[in-house]
């Protein structure tokens, strides 16, 4: 995939093990740990983003500085055609970065042949929950690690 142009952002594939990716995910980890007590980092291995069906995107501003990221990976067997969005983070709030990054991830999911995308966010993360619902995601039953967890809000979107 070549870079996807957005009005203020250049969104492109990036190695999830890179310095820019690590810095963004460190910020996300700190934010999530402060919000919910769990950074979510244990359920994401950057080295696995080199696998088939995976993508890691970074959004850069006009000066080339990394400002956001997001990952896409296939869900385990039994869920063919389903990708999971992980590590979605935007430094700039209220400037369209989150929406541009999500649109790029959804475009990449379609390009990779996925028919639907799922994700999880903590219910306490009201801002993220409202954002995804505004983007057309609807609540689905908990899956995998999140099944039966009252604190987890699982969301899905058909492509």
C-alpha positions as CSV (number, residue, x, y, z in Angstrom):
1,X,0.0,0.0,0.0
2,X,1.4,3.4,-0.9
3,X,0.6,6.3,1.4
4,X,-3.0,7.5,1.8
5,X,-3.3,11.2,1.5
6,X,-5.5,13.0,4.1
7,X,-6.0,16.8,4.2
8,X,-3.5,17.3,7.0
9,X,-2.0,13.9,7.4
10,X,0.1,11.4,5.5
11,X,-0.8,7.9,6.5
12,X,1.5,5.1,5.5
13,X,2.7,1.6,6.5
14,X,5.3,1.5,9.1
15,X,7.2,-1.2,10.9
16,X,5.5,-1.6,14.3
17,X,8.9,-2.1,15.9
18,X,10.2,1.3,14.7
19,X,11.1,4.2,17.0
20,X,8.1,6.2,15.9
21,X,5.7,3.4,16.4
22,X,7.2,2.6,19.9
23,X,6.9,6.2,21.0
24,X,3.3,6.5,19.9
25,X,2.4,3.2,21.6
26,X,4.2,4.2,24.8
27,X,2.0,7.3,24.9
28,X,-1.1,5.2,24.3
29,X,0.0,2.7,27.0
30,X,0.4,5.5,29.5
31,X,-3.0,7.0,28.6
32,X,-4.8,3.7,28.8
33,X,-3.1,2.7,32.1
34,X,-4.1,6.0,33.7
35,X,-7.7,5.6,32.4
36,X,-8.4,2.0,33.1
37,X,-5.4,0.5,35.0
38,X,-4.4,-1.6,32.0
39,X,-2.3,-0.4,29.1
40,X,-3.4,-3.2,26.8
41,X,0.2,-3.7,25.7
42,X,0.3,-7.3,26.7
43,X,-2.2,-8.2,24.0
44,X,-0.2,-6.7,21.1
45,X,3.2,-8.0,19.8
46,X,4.7,-5.5,17.3
47,X,6.9,-8.3,15.8
48,X,3.8,-10.1,14.6
49,X,2.8,-7.2,12.4
50,X,5.0,-8.6,9.7
51,X,2.6,-11.6,9.3
52,X,0.2,-12.1,6.4
53,X,-3.0,-10.1,6.8
54,X,-1.5,-7.6,9.2
55,X,-0.9,-3.9,8.8
56,X,0.5,-1.1,11.0
57,X,-0.1,2.4,9.8
58,X,1.4,5.7,11.1
59,X,0.0,9.2,10.5
60,X,2.5,12.0,9.9
61,X,2.0,15.7,9.9
62,X,3.3,18.1,7.3
63,X,6.7,18.1,8.9
64,X,6.9,14.3,8.8
65,X,6.4,13.9,12.6
66,X,4.5,10.8,13.7
67,X,1.2,11.8,15.2
68,X,-0.9,8.7,15.3
69,X,-1.0,4.9,14.6
70,X,-3.2,1.9,14.3
71,X,-2.9,-1.8,13.6
72,X,-4.9,-4.4,11.8
73,X,-4.5,-8.1,12.3
74,X,-6.6,-11.2,11.5
75,X,-8.6,-12.8,14.3
76,X,-7.8,-16.4,15.1
77,X,-9.3,-19.4,13.3
78,X,-13.1,-19.7,13.4
79,X,-13.5,-16.1,12.3
80,X,-12.6,-16.0,8.6
81,X,-12.8,-12.6,7.0
82,X,-12.6,-10.8,10.3
83,X,-9.8,-8.4,11.2
84,X,-9.2,-6.7,14.6
85,X,-8.1,-3.1,15.0
86,X,-5.5,-2.6,17.7
87,X,-3.3,0.2,19.1
88,X,-5.4,3.0,17.6
89,X,-4.0,6.3,18.8
90,X,-4.0,10.0,17.7
91,X,-2.1,12.7,19.5
92,X,-4.0,15.5,17.9
93,X,-7.6,15.5,19.1
94,X,-10.5,17.3,17.3
95,X,-8.5,17.7,14.1
96,X,-9.8,14.8,12.1
97,X,-6.7,12.6,12.6
98,X,-8.6,9.7,14.3
99,X,-11.2,9.6,11.5
100,X,-8.5,9.7,8.8
101,X,-6.5,7.0,10.5
102,X,-9.5,4.8,10.9
103,X,-10.5,5.3,7.3
104,X,-7.1,4.3,6.2
105,X,-7.2,1.1,8.4
106,X,-10.7,0.3,6.9
107,X,-9.4,0.8,3.4
108,X,-6.4,-1.5,4.1
109,X,-8.8,-4.1,5.6
110,X,-10.8,-4.1,2.4
111,X,-7.6,-4.3,0.3
112,X,-6.6,-7.4,2.4
113,X,-10.0,-9.0,1.7
114,X,-11.6,-8.7,5.1
115,X,-15.4,-8.5,5.3
116,X,-15.6,-7.1,8.8
117,X,-13.5,-5.5,11.5
118,X,-13.8,-5.8,15.3
119,X,-12.2,-4.0,18.1
120,X,-12.4,-3.6,21.9
121,X,-12.2,-0.5,24.0
122,X,-12.8,-0.1,27.7
123,X,-16.3,1.1,28.7
124,X,-14.6,3.7,30.9
125,X,-13.0,5.2,27.7
126,X,-16.2,7.1,26.8
127,X,-14.4,9.2,24.2
128,X,-13.2,6.2,22.2
129,X,-16.5,4.5,22.5
130,X,-18.4,7.5,21.2
131,X,-15.8,8.0,18.4
132,X,-16.2,4.4,17.1
133,X,-20.0,4.5,17.3
134,X,-20.0,7.8,15.4
135,X,-17.9,6.0,12.7
136,X,-20.6,3.3,12.3
137,X,-19.4,0.6,14.7
138,X,-22.0,-1.2,16.7
139,X,-21.7,-3.2,19.9
140,X,-21.1,-6.9,19.4
141,X,-20.8,-9.8,22.0
142,X,-17.4,-10.0,23.7
143,X,-14.9,-12.2,21.8
144,X,-11.6,-13.9,22.7
145,X,-10.0,-12.4,25.7
146,X,-12.9,-10.0,26.1
147,X,-15.7,-12.5,26.3
148,X,-17.7,-12.2,29.5
149,X,-15.8,-9.0,30.6
150,X,-18.2,-6.3,31.8
151,X,-15.5,-3.6,31.4
152,X,-14.9,-4.4,27.7
153,X,-17.0,-2.9,25.0
154,X,-16.6,-4.9,21.8
155,X,-17.6,-3.2,18.5
156,X,-17.9,-4.4,14.9
157,X,-18.3,-2.9,11.5
158,X,-19.2,-4.8,8.2
159,X,-17.1,-3.6,5.3
